[in-house]
Amino acid sequence: MKNRNLGKFTVSSVGMGCMGFSHGYGALPPEEESIRLMRKAFDMGCTLFDTAEAYGPFVNETLVGKAVKPFRDKVILTTKFTPCKVGDQAITNEEKLTAKGIRKALEDSLRRLGTDYVDCYYEHRVPLSSRPEEIAEVMGDLIKEGKIRGWGQSQSTPEQIRRAHAVTPLSMIQSEYSMMERMFEAEVIPLCKELGIGFVAFSPMASGFLSGKYNASMTYVDDDVRRAITRFAKENVIANQPLLDALERLSVAKGCTKAQLALAWMLAKWPHVVPIPGMRSDARIEENLGAADVQLSTEELAAIETELAKITIHGNRTDEDIQRMGYVKAQ
Ligand SMILES: NC(=O)c1ccc[n+]([C@@H]2O[C@H](COP(=O)([O-])OP(=O)(O)OC[C@H]3O[C@@H](n4cnc5c(N)ncnc54)[C@H](OP(=O)(O)O)[C@@H]3O)[C@@H](O)[C@H]2O)c1
């Protein structure tokens, strides 16, 4: 497995998003199977594991903590606090974004994870009404105390990144990025490069769509976000077929799968981007981690960009759509 740098951290070029083992994608594997799959990813060289207090809520951190326990010191473990009350937390929304609230959330996460430090602690959303500098100061104190090694923000704006980074340097920004969601390409990803911050791409497979294994006749159940996000509305799945057709041509020419091409594209484009696909089977882990070995030349990357530029994307994934399913409102 190849490695790359995310801020001051060195991680595998493809990490593992662990949310789906407890949350967000419908039927769950049994606990032992989830642990086996996370350990398989580690055995294959994956060293970045991502969770959050909101996943489950809370139970995903316990699960991930159990899975990585035998090799805790060999992986970069990232978790997140939500900037408002989650589940039955005995705190108000306002208190959550204070030093007291963040410290309490971190102590609870450390207990659930069964570890005494988090490598990168993210602010899961950065409310526009908040002052990024205040959170950065708290994070700086937590770094000095050794409770976290670095910190990050998720879905933040260039201004929020600059203001926070000036107080306590950020290690990672984690935001949505894939061939179907490129809103952070214009400013945030180049800004992270300029400031030496790693960019972690969540939903890099566009919730599986880019693998080409999902079609308009499929239905989704329970807490599966694909019931709510418009990217998976039947008419949009049909309208987005040209993207899958292009991926088919390009991946056949490259001798890899569509999923691998979707990940290899962002790896080739940016030296400081690491995707964290969700994957809950041996085959998907092997396929997605295998993308790290798909090396695209400058010409191949240019050919992909030319194809993508011709395609209009229909539908997206928004917090508002997901909140309609009853998930915690992040800001
Ligand atoms: N910061 C944030 O606000 C935020 C938001 C969302 C997610 N995240 C993090 O980012 C991680 C990844 O997000 P995501 O789960 O939405 O990523 P994703 O990889 O785009 O989507 C995961 C879905 O795609 C499927 N999939 C992945 N690779 C596949 C392949 N090769 N072939 C077929 N299907 C494939 C998965 O299937 P199976 O799981 O069924 O195998 C799952 O249903 C999460 O686990 C979480 O840690 C962060």
The ligand as a Gaussian input file, in Angstrom:
#p B3LYP/6-31G(d) Opt

LIG

0 1
 N      -17.609000      14.370000       7.529000
 C      -18.811000      14.049000       7.144000
 O      -19.761000      14.825000       7.257000
 C      -19.047000      12.690000       6.548000
 C      -20.246000      12.387000       5.876000
 C      -20.391000      11.119000       5.341000
 C      -19.380000      10.183000       5.489000
 N      -18.252000      10.490000       6.174000
 C      -17.148000       9.531000       6.347000
 O      -16.739000       9.128000       5.055000
 C      -16.835000       7.714000       4.950000
 C      -17.195000       7.346000       3.555000
 O      -18.443000       7.930000       3.177000
 P      -19.468000       7.017000       2.419000
 O      -19.686000       5.771000       3.230000
 O      -20.620000       7.844000       2.048000
 O      -18.558000       6.657000       1.137000
 P      -18.797000       5.960000      -0.243000
 O      -17.690000       4.971000      -0.392000
 O      -18.964000       7.004000      -1.296000
 O      -20.173000       5.200000      -0.109000
 C      -20.321000       4.000000       0.622000
 C      -21.323000       3.146000      -0.098000
 O      -20.776000       2.794000      -1.359000
 C      -20.634000       1.402000      -1.441000
 N      -19.366000       1.071000      -2.096000
 C      -18.129000       1.543000      -1.754000
 N      -17.201000       0.997000      -2.562000
 C      -17.861000       0.184000      -3.418000
 C      -17.449000      -0.668000      -4.481000
 N      -16.182000      -0.782000      -4.814000
 N      -18.403000      -1.366000      -5.150000
 C      -19.708000      -1.242000      -4.808000
 N      -20.164000      -0.479000      -3.811000
 C      -19.236000       0.232000      -3.123000
 C      -20.658000       0.893000      -0.011000
 O      -21.111000      -0.420000       0.007000
 P      -21.042000      -1.371000       1.300000
 O      -20.724000      -0.525000       2.466000
 O      -22.400000      -1.926000       1.383000
 O      -19.986000      -2.376000       1.044000
 C      -21.630000       1.861000       0.644000
 O      -22.945000       1.484000       0.373000
 C      -17.848000       7.321000       6.017000
 O      -17.698000       5.972000       6.406000
 C      -17.531000       8.279000       7.122000
 O      -16.424000       7.806000       7.867000
 C      -18.071000      11.738000       6.676000

